[in-house]
């Protein structure tokens, strides 16, 4: 089963999440990805929905993490790369403020806000990102 999980992670999940570091992921997107992953995991394990077997246990059998956690880890890893750059156009784009009138209602959420929320959830700060090994360990530890 572990081999199936490794194959799934390296082939299927990697193509599902290609470039996700820069996605502005909404709850609907995460739910859709989780549903698709659950269907594939159940299919790989040969378990039907009628069997009432928890998805979490199936993922543990295959040795794979929840897709929402993987999305967060990838986003934080990319954020660490961006922060470690000295004079980079990506950092300039991240800090760029669009001038003009502000429309009524709640403003659209930005990628930076999502990353800031991820950092608050894991109690990370910008200074941690300057040390690559520490940043990678902090990102991978939470499960």
Backbone bond lengths (Angstrom), bond angles and torsions (degrees), N, CA, C in turn:
res aa  C-N    CA-C-N  psi(-1)  N-CA   C-N-CA  omega(-1)  CA-C   N-CA-C  phi
1 X - - - 1.447 - - 1.529 111.80 -
2 X 1.321 115.89 -36.86 1.465 119.72 -179.84 1.528 110.14 -61.92
3 X 1.322 117.14 -38.28 1.465 120.79 179.58 1.533 110.35 -62.97
4 X 1.330 116.65 -40.73 1.463 120.16 176.91 1.532 110.54 -61.75
5 X 1.324 116.02 -40.53 1.458 120.63 178.71 1.519 111.83 -63.58
6 X 1.323 116.39 -40.48 1.465 120.06 178.53 1.522 110.94 -66.08
7 X 1.327 116.12 -42.79 1.465 119.67 177.75 1.522 111.06 -62.93
8 X 1.332 116.05 -42.17 1.463 120.63 178.32 1.533 110.31 -60.66
9 X 1.330 116.36 -46.89 1.469 120.50 -178.59 1.517 111.84 -63.08
10 X 1.321 116.23 -41.62 1.464 118.21 -174.54 1.524 113.15 -79.94
11 X 1.318 119.27 -31.39 1.462 120.21 -176.06 1.527 112.81 -102.99
12 X 1.313 116.14 -57.73 1.462 119.96 -172.03 1.529 111.33 -75.25
13 X 1.324 116.12 -53.31 1.458 119.68 -176.55 1.526 111.30 -64.30
14 X 1.327 117.11 -38.84 1.463 119.16 -179.48 1.524 111.45 -63.60
15 X 1.336 117.62 -34.91 1.467 118.58 177.76 1.531 111.26 -78.93
16 X 1.333 117.96 -29.62 1.471 120.77 175.84 1.523 111.17 -66.19
17 X 1.328 116.72 -37.26 1.460 121.59 -173.40 1.528 113.26 -105.26
18 X 1.324 117.40 18.39 1.463 119.94 -177.73 1.528 111.11 -58.74
19 X 1.312 116.61 120.68 1.465 122.15 177.99 1.512 114.41 77.35
20 X 1.319 118.18 15.52 1.461 120.67 -175.33 1.522 113.62 -69.93
21 X 1.315 118.65 -10.72 1.458 121.30 -178.70 1.519 110.89 -60.17
22 X 1.310 116.63 -30.43 1.458 120.62 -176.02 1.526 112.71 -106.21
23 X 1.321 118.39 4.33 1.458 120.90 178.53 1.517 110.16 -71.35
24 X 1.306 116.11 146.38 1.452 121.63 168.12 1.524 105.66 -96.85
25 X 1.315 116.22 92.76 1.461 121.78 -171.05 1.525 110.32 -84.80
26 X 1.322 115.21 129.29 1.464 121.25 175.33 1.514 109.08 -98.64
27 X 1.329 115.79 168.29 1.461 120.09 179.86 1.521 111.24 -59.53
28 X 1.339 116.20 -38.64 1.471 119.82 -179.25 1.534 110.44 -62.27
29 X 1.339 115.78 -38.12 1.463 119.83 179.49 1.521 111.27 -66.13
30 X 1.331 116.24 -42.67 1.466 120.81 -179.80 1.525 109.74 -64.47
31 X 1.335 116.21 -43.56 1.468 120.64 179.70 1.533 110.22 -62.26
32 X 1.324 116.93 -42.45 1.475 120.00 179.43 1.525 110.89 -64.08
33 X 1.330 117.37 -41.96 1.463 120.51 177.76 1.531 111.18 -64.88
34 X 1.337 116.63 -40.72 1.465 119.90 178.93 1.521 111.41 -64.25
35 X 1.329 116.82 -40.74 1.466 120.17 178.73 1.523 111.07 -63.39
36 X 1.326 115.58 -45.35 1.465 119.32 -179.97 1.521 110.34 -62.64
37 X 1.333 116.12 -42.98 1.460 119.56 179.92 1.525 111.01 -64.44
38 X 1.326 117.14 -42.15 1.461 120.62 -179.94 1.522 111.08 -61.45
39 X 1.338 116.12 -42.12 1.463 119.34 178.08 1.524 111.10 -61.54
40 X 1.336 116.49 -43.19 1.469 119.91 -179.40 1.522 111.58 -67.55
41 X 1.332 116.65 -40.17 1.467 120.86 179.90 1.521 110.02 -64.41
42 X 1.321 117.06 -44.18 1.464 120.39 178.68 1.530 110.69 -63.09
43 X 1.318 116.89 -39.62 1.453 121.45 179.03 1.532 111.02 -64.50
44 X 1.353 116.24 -42.35 1.468 119.94 179.59 1.523 111.66 -64.88
45 X 1.330 116.06 -35.92 1.464 120.01 -178.34 1.526 112.75 -85.16
46 X 1.325 117.49 -10.45 1.464 120.61 -179.85 1.514 112.37 74.36
47 X 1.317 117.00 27.91 1.470 121.92 -178.47 1.522 108.33 -110.19
48 X 1.325 116.09 133.26 1.455 120.81 179.07 1.526 109.60 -97.07
49 X 1.304 115.16 163.27 1.460 120.66 -179.97 1.526 111.06 -61.85
50 X 1.334 116.69 -31.54 1.464 122.01 179.86 1.532 111.96 -63.72
51 X 1.337 116.46 -26.00 1.461 120.59 -178.04 1.525 112.53 -70.39
52 X 1.330 116.72 -16.06 1.471 123.62 176.50 1.530 111.62 55.57
53 X 1.302 116.06 47.38 1.460 122.80 178.17 1.525 107.87 -99.69
54 X 1.344 119.25 126.45 1.469 121.14 -176.15 1.538 112.86 -62.01
55 X 1.312 115.59 138.23 1.468 121.38 -179.09 1.520 111.51 -64.43
56 X 1.320 115.72 -33.57 1.463 120.05 -179.25 1.535 110.40 -61.08
57 X 1.322 116.45 -41.99 1.465 120.35 179.32 1.531 111.19 -67.51
58 X 1.322 116.21 -35.74 1.466 119.36 177.56 1.527 110.99 -65.35
59 X 1.349 116.09 -42.76 1.469 119.87 177.53 1.523 110.86 -62.91
60 X 1.328 117.12 -37.87 1.470 120.31 177.57 1.521 111.12 -65.34
61 X 1.331 116.97 -39.01 1.468 120.86 177.33 1.527 110.89 -61.21
62 X 1.335 115.85 -39.68 1.462 121.01 -179.23 1.528 112.33 -82.57
63 X 1.329 116.63 -14.89 1.457 120.42 179.71 1.514 113.42 75.28
64 X 1.337 117.22 34.67 1.465 120.49 178.29 1.524 110.32 -118.69
65 X 1.330 116.01 153.37 1.465 122.17 179.67 1.522 110.01 -90.26
66 X 1.329 114.46 164.95 1.458 120.72 175.39 1.528 109.39 -63.58
67 X 1.294 116.93 143.11 1.459 121.33 -174.80 1.536 111.75 -67.33
68 X 1.330 117.92 -29.86 1.468 121.07 177.77 1.528 109.85 -65.76
69 X 1.327 116.56 -38.73 1.459 121.30 177.75 1.527 110.89 -66.61
70 X 1.318 116.61 -39.41 1.471 121.06 179.01 1.527 110.14 -65.92
71 X 1.329 116.83 -40.84 1.466 120.63 176.71 1.527 110.54 -58.44
72 X 1.319 115.89 -46.14 1.464 120.84 -179.15 1.526 111.01 -64.31
73 X 1.319 117.01 -43.78 1.468 120.45 179.50 1.528 111.04 -61.44
74 X 1.327 117.10 -43.46 1.458 120.47 -179.82 1.522 111.62 -64.97
75 X 1.328 116.56 -40.52 1.462 121.03 178.38 1.520 110.83 -62.69
76 X 1.331 116.78 -44.80 1.459 121.01 -179.65 1.527 111.68 -69.01
77 X 1.318 116.97 -34.16 1.464 119.71 177.41 1.530 110.23 -63.90
78 X 1.331 116.62 -44.60 1.462 120.95 178.29 1.526 110.85 -64.19
79 X 1.328 116.52 -40.84 1.467 121.68 178.19 1.530 110.10 -59.76
80 X 1.321 117.20 -40.12 1.462 121.20 176.63 1.520 111.67 -62.29
81 X 1.334 117.17 -41.83 1.465 120.67 177.68 1.532 110.66 -61.41
82 X 1.326 115.71 -43.38 1.462 120.21 -178.43 1.522 110.71 -64.90
83 X 1.328 117.10 -41.80 1.466 120.27 -179.16 1.523 112.24 -67.95
84 X 1.324 117.48 -29.72 1.464 120.40 -178.03 1.520 112.60 -76.00
85 X 1.321 117.47 -17.68 1.467 120.66 178.11 1.527 109.06 -73.36
86 X 1.341 116.46 142.44 1.464 120.41 179.93 1.534 111.00 -81.71
87 X 1.311 116.38 -67.48 1.455 121.00 -178.47 1.513 107.58 -121.42
88 X 1.313 116.01 90.43 1.451 120.24 -173.57 1.518 109.78 -124.57
89 X 1.305 116.62 144.30 1.463 121.06 179.93 1.521 111.39 -66.96
90 X 1.351 117.62 -26.85 1.460 120.43 179.14 1.525 109.78 -65.98
91 X 1.340 116.05 -41.90 1.464 120.37 178.63 1.526 110.20 -64.05
92 X 1.321 116.79 -40.04 1.465 120.22 178.00 1.528 110.80 -63.46
93 X 1.311 116.57 -40.14 1.463 120.62 178.20 1.531 110.81 -66.14
94 X 1.313 116.32 -36.91 1.458 120.49 -179.83 1.525 111.42 -65.66
95 X 1.313 117.02 -37.11 1.465 121.75 -176.77 1.523 113.16 -91.01
96 X 1.338 118.05 -2.20 1.457 122.08 -176.61 1.523 110.65 -68.63
97 X 1.319 116.42 132.90 1.460 122.24 177.71 1.525 108.21 -109.91
98 X 1.303 116.29 128.38 1.454 121.68 178.80 1.518 108.48 -83.66
99 X 1.332 115.88 126.83 1.458 119.80 179.63 1.519 109.54 -90.01
100 X 1.308 115.11 151.79 1.452 119.96 178.49 1.514 110.19 141.18
101 X 1.309 115.97 -179.13 1.469 119.15 -177.71 1.529 111.55 -69.41
102 X 1.319 115.09 145.81 1.464 121.06 176.70 1.523 107.48 -96.05
103 X 1.304 116.44 125.65 1.452 121.04 -177.20 1.522 111.05 -79.91
104 X 1.303 115.28 162.10 1.463 121.05 -179.24 1.525 110.77 -68.93
105 X 1.322 114.93 156.55 1.457 120.41 177.33 1.518 112.42 90.07
106 X 1.313 114.20 -178.26 1.458 119.72 -179.55 1.523 108.83 -72.18
107 X 1.312 114.94 135.32 1.457 120.18 -179.72 1.525 110.10 -75.93
108 X 1.335 116.18 157.77 1.463 120.27 178.88 1.518 109.61 -67.15
109 X 1.310 114.85 141.42 1.457 120.86 179.29 1.524 109.07 -73.55
110 X 1.314 115.73 141.10 1.464 120.23 -179.31 1.519 110.18 -103.63
111 X 1.322 115.29 164.74 1.458 121.28 178.32 1.520 110.33 -61.16
112 X 1.330 116.71 -38.84 1.462 121.20 -179.62 1.524 110.94 -62.25
113 X 1.323 117.36 -39.31 1.468 120.57 178.22 1.527 111.05 -65.16
114 X 1.324 116.61 -39.40 1.465 120.81 179.01 1.532 109.83 -63.81
115 X 1.329 116.63 -43.77 1.463 120.76 179.86 1.526 110.40 -66.52
116 X 1.322 116.59 -40.14 1.465 120.15 178.34 1.534 110.37 -60.73
117 X 1.329 116.11 -40.53 1.467 121.07 177.73 1.529 110.93 -65.17
118 X 1.340 116.67 -41.27 1.469 121.06 176.67 1.525 110.79 -61.05
119 X 1.324 116.15 -42.76 1.473 120.60 179.74 1.526 110.86 -64.83
120 X 1.333 117.17 -40.37 1.463 120.06 178.05 1.522 111.10 -64.85
121 X 1.331 116.79 -38.99 1.461 120.81 -179.71 1.524 111.35 -64.27
122 X 1.326 116.65 -33.77 1.466 121.13 -179.01 1.517 113.23 -101.16
123 X 1.337 116.25 3.25 1.470 122.31 179.03 1.530 111.48 57.47
124 X 1.345 115.46 50.34 1.461 122.41 178.37 1.524 109.05 -108.52
125 X 1.326 116.56 155.80 1.457 120.20 174.15 1.525 110.07 -135.57
126 X 1.335 115.66 172.13 1.462 120.71 -175.36 1.525 112.16 -63.27
127 X 1.319 117.36 -33.04 1.470 120.67 -178.37 1.527 111.84 -65.20
128 X 1.326 116.62 -32.05 1.471 120.07 177.89 1.527 110.98 -63.84
129 X 1.325 117.35 -31.94 1.462 121.32 -176.31 1.517 112.50 -69.95
130 X 1.318 117.72 -20.44 1.461 120.03 -178.28 1.529 112.11 -70.37
131 X 1.327 117.40 -23.50 1.456 122.36 175.77 1.535 107.37 -100.71
132 X 1.326 116.84 105.88 1.467 121.66 -172.89 1.515 114.02 -58.38
133 X 1.328 116.25 -46.65 1.472 118.85 -176.58 1.525 110.82 -65.91
134 X 1.321 116.55 -40.55 1.466 120.41 179.27 1.530 110.41 -65.44
135 X 1.330 116.40 -43.27 1.472 121.39 -179.55 1.525 110.77 -61.76
136 X 1.329 116.88 -45.74 1.457 120.96 -179.73 1.528 111.03 -62.59
137 X 1.329 115.55 -40.82 1.469 119.94 179.33 1.519 111.03 -65.53
138 X 1.334 116.83 -42.59 1.468 120.95 179.88 1.531 111.46 -64.12
139 X 1.318 116.07 -36.08 1.467 119.77 -179.85 1.522 110.85 -71.71
140 X 1.334 117.25 -42.79 1.464 121.09 -175.80 1.526 113.55 -76.19
141 X 1.339 118.01 -25.88 1.458 121.61 -172.98 1.513 114.45 -63.65
142 X 1.319 118.38 -44.14 1.458 121.16 -173.38 1.512 110.29 -72.02
143 X 1.314 115.99 122.04 1.473 121.92 177.26 1.479 109.96 -137.01
